[in-house]
């Protein structure tokens, strides 16, 4: 290929451009490299750092003793994210392989840049997947596999780009199409809003927009061709296992939700991939969808080769507070009651940290990490289910005062904690495998809504979007009361939503430190061997915390809102911290922050 020439593929509406400089030859990212990413601490090869979802850097040149000397090594503008748009949201991080960095702008433009000098980013190529301007710009991650950069796009296409040349290898439409297993409703609303993963030699993509009245699914594609290998629907049809848990008379399963909009983890020995699923639809009106509503609000373990559901755990059957559980399910090994166990752990949006056996799904314990929980009085120590759960009921009662129903007003309803956006929604957690401490960020607080009945237009499925409660099943005002002072035990911040960071001892199943701030965290975290916890904030800060106390050790104002999660990598033995700042303004006194998209790289 002539690197000065622009190559246009008319049929796929794809454009790749490369520049007159030699690109470095890439080592294929094989299954073995993916499974053993920790053996390459100088690189950051997967969105979550490794297949187990640890987001833990073994680099320690930058540490608690010298982080105050951190400086900006270089920046790189990602202005393409705003071409013809009012903004783009990059909810993820770049990947780095031997001094070569890859990222995507949320609007379909892929970048390969050489950062090996440590003093700047030299553009090697860009490849434009040409996402229509009326499709929102957002990304939660892509995958490197073999010699490809692969991404499921916001318009439902999955594309693969050759890492050497920047040319497109394949382009397939996976969302918004008729499928033998689909329910045939709201297909046009299907979209990839989560990250793309590459496990077991396959590319994994998911429909993440269950809240639009679609039916969530996870799908495996052949990495060489993009052809479908299997598809698993998170909401079963009536004749499938779990279909009986949608006990209505109007086929609510067809618009049941359960989107998958973060990214999964993977155990290469068990060949199981672990994902979380979202809330049922309508989210606040369970009377529209009586039954447990499998497999919404669940942890699921699927065979990566076949798509077979090996085990699941549903956190809140017949849930109605928007406590979807898309947050990362990270993997670890630890001793439980004198025996070595393979664990999957999860910061649940409902306020608890859960642990399971990752081979069987056996519940192994929980602890609380948010300030206050009022939707249940606790979890059964044997099953992990809410103690109020009654398997004989199609409509669960839980705590009646905080289990809102049709016909009740704000005056009838008690406030629920945690808030619907917290604790951890999607924000990537981190796990320090040396100390056994896990870290997470998100928001805390409380909320209340008034339920409005959602209307089924016919017995054949669907939701009336013109009358009634629509896709959400409420009056549209969950900002009326956000944790009033009268909530017994509520923290000082209960009158509002606020940002929170948590440090949690996995071995002891207990919270060991927390940190609160005015603005919520909508990025994730990375822990390092230097005793640091890295994150960014929607009001534009790179923040570095002490891994033991969560005290703030370093702040840098990047000037634009940020939802990107920092990473750490090394070139020639020197450690760097990189973050992409991009996202909407946070509101409040920073509501007028200018939007932007910028790669920042820091070093000592």
N, C-alpha and C positions, 0 to 999 in steps of 0.2 A: 504494500500500500504506500502511495505517496503521501507522506505525513503533512505536506502543505496543502493537500487537496481536501475539500469537503466532500464526503460521501453521503449521498441521499438514497434511501431505500423507499421508493414511492409507495409500494404496496403496504408497508407497515407504518408509513408516515414517521420514519425514524431518521434521525440525523446524527452522525458522529463526526467530530472534528478532532484533529490531532495536529501537533505543531512540530516544527522543524528541529527537533531535538531527539536523540535516541532514548527510547524508554528502556528501563532496566528489565532484564529477563526475569520473569516471575517463577517461583517454585510453586507447583500445583498445591492447592490446599486439599490434601487427601483426607480420607476418613481417619487415618492414623494421626495426622497433624491436628485435626479437629478434636479427636478424642484426647489428645495429649497436649493441648494448648498451654498448659501450665509449664511445660518443659521449655517454652520460649518466652520467658518473662520480658524480653525486650520488645515483644510484639503485642498487639491487641487484635486477635484474629476473629473473634466472634462478638456480636453485640453485647452479650453478657460476660465477656471476658473468657469464659470457658463453657463447655457444654453443661456443666452442673449449675451455672448461673451465679457464680461466686462474686464476680466483679471485684476481685482481690488482686492487686498488683504486688509482686514480690520485690519490687524495687524499693530501696530505702535511702538513696542518696539525699532525697528531699525528706526531711523529718521534722519532728516537733521542735528540735533545737535550732534549725536554720530556716524554717519556712518563711520567717519574716523577711528573709533576703530574696524571696522570689521576685522575679521581674518578668515583663513581657519579652519573650525572645523574638517573636514575630507574629504578624496577623495576616489573614488572607480573606478578602471580601468575597461573599457569596451573593452578589447582587442579582444573579440570575433568578433567585427565588422570587424576586419582585417584578419580573418582566411581565407586564400586562396584568398584574395582580395587586391587591392592596396588602398582601402579606403572605407569608408561608411560615409554617410551624415545624421546626425540626426537633422532634421529641426523642433524640437518640444521640449517638456519638459516632465519630469516624472510626475506621478500622486501619490498622497499621501492620505492614508486613515488610520487615527489613528496610526501614527508612522510606517506604512508599506508603502514602496515606490515601485512603478512598473515602468518599462521602457522597451523599445525594442531597439535593436542595429542597426536597419536598414537592417540587413542581416538575420532576421528571428529568432533571439534568444530573448526570453522573460525572464525578470528578476523579481524576487520578493525579496526585501531586507528589513531587519528590521533596521530602522534608529532611533528607539525609545530611544537609549542610548544618542544620541546627540554627541557622540564621535567617531562613526564609523558606517559603513554599514555592517551588518551581512547577508550574503547570505542565503536565505531560500530555494529557488529553481530556476532552469532555465528550460526552455522548448524550444526546438529547432524545428522550423517549417521547417528546411532543405530547404532553398532557394538555387537554383542552383548557382554555383559560377560565371557563365557567365551572371547572372542577376545583374544589378547594385544595390548596397546597399543604400537604402534611406528610411526614414520614416518621415511622417508629423503627426504622432499621432495615438493612439489607443483609445479604449473606455473601461471603466468598466461598466458593466450592470449586474444586479442580482449578481450572484457569479462568473461572468466570466470576463476574460480579452480578448477582441475581437479586431482583427486587419485584415484589408484587406492588403495583401502582394504585393510586387512589381512584383511577378509572377502571380498575378490575383486571387490567392486563398484567401479566408477569413477563418480564423481559430479562434476557441474559446478555451481558456484554463481555467480550473477550478482554482480559486484563492486559494483554500485551498491546493490542492494536487499538482498542476502543471501539471496535466494530461490533454491531449487534449480531448475535449468533441465532437467537430465536425470540419470538414474540407471540404469546398466546393469550387469548381472552378467557379468563377463568371465572369472572364474576359477571352478573347481569345477563347470563345466558340460560336458556332452557337446559335442563339436565334430567336424566332418567329418574333421579332420586328427589328432585325438587318438588315443593308444594305448589309451584306455579303462581305464587302471589308475591307482589312487590319485588320481582327479580331485578328490576332496573335500579333498585336502591342498594343492591349488594355492592360491597366495596372492600378493598384491603385497607384497613386503618391500623393494622398491627404490623409487627416486624416479620420479616421473612427469615426462616431458619433453614439450615442445611445439615441434616442429621442422617446417618446411615446411608449416605450416598444419594439421598433424595432431597428435593427442595420442598419445604413445607410452607403453605400459604393458607390464609383463613379469611372467611367473610366475617368482618368485625362490626357491622352496623345492624345488630339485632334490634336496637331501639327504633329503627325505621320500620319495624314490622316485618323484618325478614327472618330467615331461619339460619342460625349460625352453623358453620361447618369448617372442618379442617381437611385439607387436601394435600396429598403428596404428588409431586411431579417428577418425572425423569429429568435428572440434571442435564443430560446431554441433548434432549429434544424438547422438553417442556410438556410432554404427553402425560395425561393423568394416569396415576398408578392406583390410587384409591381416594375415596371421599367418605368422611364420617360426619353425619349430621348430629349436632348437639341437641336438637329437639327431635325425638323419634316420631315416626308415623304411627298411627293406631295399631298396626299389625306388627310393630317392632318392639323388642324389649324396652320397657319403660313407657310405651305408648299409653298404657292404662292410667298413667299419672296425670294425664290431661283429661279430666273427667267432666268437661262441659258438654253442651249439646250443639255447639256451633263451630267445631273444628278450630279451636284457638291455637292448636299446635302449628298451624300453617303460618302464623305470624308470631310465633312463640319467643323469638329473641335468641338469647344465649350466644351472642356474638363472641368471637375470640379476637381481641384487639390489643394484645400485648405481644409476647413472644414466649415460646416454650423452652424447656430444658430437656436433657437427654442423658440416659444411662447407656453407654455403648455395650456394656456387658449384658444387661437385661434386654437391650434393644427396645427400650420403652421410652416414649417421649411424653412429657408432662405439661399439661396446659390448664389454664383456668377458664371458666366460661362465665358469661355475663348474666344479668338479671332476666327474668321472664317479662314478657310484654302483654298487657300494659303494666308498668312497673309498680304503680301505687294501688291498683284495683285488683286484688286477688279474687274477688267474686266473679270476675270475668273468666277466670281460669282455675276453677277449683281443682284440687289435687296437689301432689308434691311438685309437679312441673319439672320432671327430669328432662335433660341433664343441665338445667340452669343452675347458676351459683354453685358450680361444682369444680372439684379437682378431678381431672380425668387422666388416666394412664393408657396410652394406645401403643400397640405394636407398630413400630415404625415401618415394617415391611408390608403389613397387611391392612392396617387401619383398624384392627380388632380392638374393641374396648376391653382391656384386661381388668381394670377396677376403676371405681369412682367413689367419691365422697361428696355428698351434697351438704353444704354448710348450713343452709336455712331452707328447708322445704316450704313451698308455698310462700316465698318471701315477698315483702311489699315495701321495702325501704330503699330500693336501688343499691343494695349491697352486693353488686356483682363482684365476682372473685377472679378477675383477669390478672391480678398481680402475680408476679413471677413465683413459681413454685421451685425453690432452689434445693439442691441435693447435697447431702453430707453423710459422713459416717460418724457414729458415736456410740458410746456404751449406754445401754438402757437396762437397768436392773441386773447388772453383771454380765450382759451379753452384748456383743458387737452387733449393731443394727445399721442397715442402710436406710437413711431417712430422707423424706421429702418434707420441707418446712415451708410455711406460708404466713406472711403478714396479711391477715384477712381484713377486708374492708369493714367487716362487722365489729372490729375492735379486738379480736383475739389473735394470738399466734398459735398455729396448729402444727403438730408433727405427726407423720404417718410412716409406716413401713413402706418403702417405695416399691417393693415387690408385690405386696398383697393389699395395701391400702389400710391396714390395721391402724386404728387410732391409738396414738402413743402419748397423748397429753397436750395440754394447752396452757397458755397464760395470757393475761390481759396486758395490752400496751397503751391503749388510749386512756384519757383521763377518766371517762365515765361511760358506762354502758347501761342503757335503760330499756332496750327492746326485749331483753331476756334477763332472768335472774341468775343465769349460769349455764354451764355445759355439763352434760352427763359424763362422769369420769370414765365410763366404760365405752360409750358409743361416740362421744364427741358431739352429739346432737343437743339442741337446746333442751333444758330440763322440762319445759312446758310442751314439747312436741308430743302429739297424740296420733299414733299411726291410724287410728280409727276415724279420724276427722278428714274431710276433704277441704275444709277451711280451718286453718289453724287459728287458735286464739292467742297463743303466747301470753304476753301481759296485756289484758284488754285495754287498759288506758293508753298504751302506746302502740296498739294494733288498730290502726285507723280503719273505719268502715264507711260504706256509702251512707249518706244521710246525716253523718255527724259533722258538726261545725268545728271551727277552731276552738271555740269555748269548750267543746266536748273532748278535744284531743290533748293528750299530754305530749310534752316535747320528747323527742327521741334523740339519744346520743349513741354512737357518734353520728356526725353529720353525714348526709348522703354522699359527700365528696371525700369522705375519709373513713378511717385513717389513711391506708395506702390504697390508692385506686389502681394505678398502673406503674407508678414510679419504681424504677429498678432498685431492689435492695442490694446489699452487699454482705458477704460473709467472710470474716477473717478466720481462715481454717487453722491458724496458729493459736488463737485465743478462744475460739468458740463463740465470739460475739458477732451478732448480726446487726446490721444497721438499716434503717429505712427512713424515708421522709414522706410527708404528705400534709394533711390538714386535720384539724380537730375542731370540736364544737358540737352543736346540737341543732335540730331543725324540727319543723312541723309543717304538714300540708293538710289540705281539706280534700278528701277523695270525691271525685265526680265519676259517676258510672260510665264506663266505656261501652259503646253500643256495637253489637254485631249486626252487620247489614243483612246477613243471610245465614242459613245453617251450613253453607258451604265454606265458610271462613271469611276472614277479612275484618277490618276495623273501620267504623264510620269516622272519617276525619273531619266532618263538618259539624257534627253534633256530639254532645256528651264529652267524656274525658279524653277521647282520642287515644293516641299511642301511649300516653303517660298515665291517664286515669286520675287527674287532679285538676285543680282550678288554676294552675299556672303560677301560684304565689307561694313558693316555699321560702320566700324571704320575709314572711310576715313576722315570724318569731324564730330567732336563731339562738335557742338556748337561754331562756330568761333566767334572771337571778334566782327565781323561786325554785329552780331545779335543785333538789337536795344533793349536796356533794359536788355540784358543778364547779369547775375551776374558775378563776377570775376572768378568763377569756371567754366564758360560756356565752356571753351576749353577742358573740360574733364568731365567724370562722377564723382560724388563725393557723399559721404554719407551724409544723412540729417536726422534730427529728428525734428518733429513738435509737437507743443502743440496748440490745436484748441478749441475755445470756442463754444460748440454746441448751447448754448442758443443765443449767439450773432452772430453765423455763421461767425466767423472771426478768423484768425490766430492770436495767442497772443505771440508766441515765436517760434524760430527755432534755430537749431544748425547744423553746417556743419563741416565735417572732411574729410580727404583724402580718407579713405577706406569706401566703401559702407557698410550699415547694411544689412545683410542677415538673421537676426534673427527677433524676434518680441519684444514687450515691455510688461511690467507689471507695473501697478501703485499701490502704497500702501498708506494706511492711515497715514503713517509717512511722507508724502510729498515727496516721492521718485518715480523715474521712473527707472526701471531696464531693462538692455538690455545686449547683448554681440555682439562682432564684429568679422568679418571674419579674422582680423589680431590678434585675440586671446585674446581680453580684455573682462573682465566683467566690465561694465560701469554703474555707478549709478549717475543719474542726479537729480537736484533739480526740483520738479514738477512745480514750478512757473516760474523759469527763464531758465531752462534747462542747467544751469551751471553744470559742472562735479564736483561731490563731492567725488567720489571714483573711482579708477581704480585698477584692478588686472590683471596682465599678466598671462594667463593660459598656455602659451607655445605652444599651438596648435590652429589652426583656429577654430572658433566657429560659428555655425548657430543655436544653441539651444537658446531657450528663457528662461530666469530665472523665477522661481516661488518663492513664499514664503509660509511657513507652520509653524506650532508650535507643539511642543511636551512638555507636562508638563508645559505649559505656556511660554516656551522660543521660540522665533522666529528664524527661519532659512531662508536662501536664497539658493536655489539650481539651478544649471545650468549644462547641459551636453554640453561639448565642443567637437565638431566634425565637420569636413567639409573640403573642398578643400582649398588650399592656395589662398590668395587674389590677387596675382600678384604684380607688382611693385617691390619695394625694399624688399618685404616680400614674393616673389614668391617661395623661397626655404624653407619656413616654413615646419617643419615636420608635417605629419598628425598623428592624434591620436584620441582617444575617451576616455573621462574621465568625471566622475561625480564629481563636486566640490560642497561642502556644506559650507556655511559661517555662522558665528554667531558673536555676540559681546563677 
